[in-house]
Amino acid sequence: MSDRILMRVGEALVAGGPPGTASEPEVIIGEFDGPFGTAFAKLLGDQVVGHTRVLALLNTDVMVRPATLCVSKVTAVSEKYTNILMGTVQYATAMGVLDTVRSGIIPKAKANDLGIICSVWLAPSIVDVQDLDHRKLFDIHREGTVKAITKAMRNEPSIDWLLENQDKVIHKYFERGLKGEI
């Protein structure tokens, strides 16, 4: 069995905080010397207005390893939104990445060979939140990042679990639609 990590995919949802603070990261993790590396370089070099891709940083010039690219799922349309996304959420993502290396989820020996593309969700309504608790927003997004990376590295959920639970798990918005709530 190879110790290569060609590509792993994971997601998470962490909710329950104040309105607009939910975290829904989706990650792809892979080695730079394969197809993942090509995708990473293309995303970083091919910027799109309103969906700027940025490296996860601890501060303005301290990039984390594995190198992590934050990609917004929402079009940034205001300076306030962009500052929250590229400040609190970017920092939370960076810290979550380092948490997974510290805990061994991502092998420390592979920190320079792997990269992560993290699609991040920040509710557009966040700009209307009065007295936004940046600590709570940070904690939720850090936890979401850790959960998504952990699930990716452990290939969770397993195909056996999915097959066993296929008819037991119902998407909440489908269910709400059936009830006429959306």
Secondary structure, DSSP 8 states (H G I E B T S, - for coil): ------EEEEE--B--SSTT--B--EEEEEETTSHHHHHHHHHHHS--TT--EEE-EEETTEE-SSEEEEEESS---SHHHHHHIIIIIHHHHHHHHHHHHHTTSS-GGGTTTEEEEEEE---GGGGG-TT--HHHHHHHHHHHHHHHHHHHHTT-S-HHHHHHHTTT---HHHHHHHTT--
